[in-house]
Amino acid sequence: MWDFEKGEQARTIQAHGKQVTRLLFVGATPQFATCAGDAQVRLWNVDNGGNTRNFTGSNDFLYAIGVSPDGAVVAAGGEEGVVRLYNGTSGALIKTLLPPDAQPKPVPKPEPKK
C-alpha cells in the first residue's frame, strides 16, 4: 500500500498464497477486496492492513470479483466457471451460479492437524 500524497510505501500486506488477480475498493469505504490463484476472496482494511473477512467455497483459481458500492454483496468467479455470491457483511454464501450442465467440484476437506 502506498501513501498517495507522500509517494511512499506505507505497508506490505501478505495477502494470498498465490498471485493476486484482482483488487478493488468497496465504494468510498476504507476497504478493498482481493481474489487470487489460491481460490481465496478476502476483504481488507486500508487503514491498518488487516484482513476483515474471508469468503470461502471456491475450489480453483479466481480471476474476477465484484462488490456492490455498499459492500453488501460480493461476487467471485474463476477457472471452475462458477460464480459465487456472498453476503458482504457476514461472509455467508448466498448463491452459487453454475454454467449450463455443470456440477461444482467437491470442496477438499482439510487434513487433520498432527
Salt bridges, closest charged atoms under 4 A:
ASP38 OD1 - HIS16 ND1 3.16
ASP60 OD2 - LYS105 NZ 3.11
GLU80 OE2 - ARG84 NH1 2.54
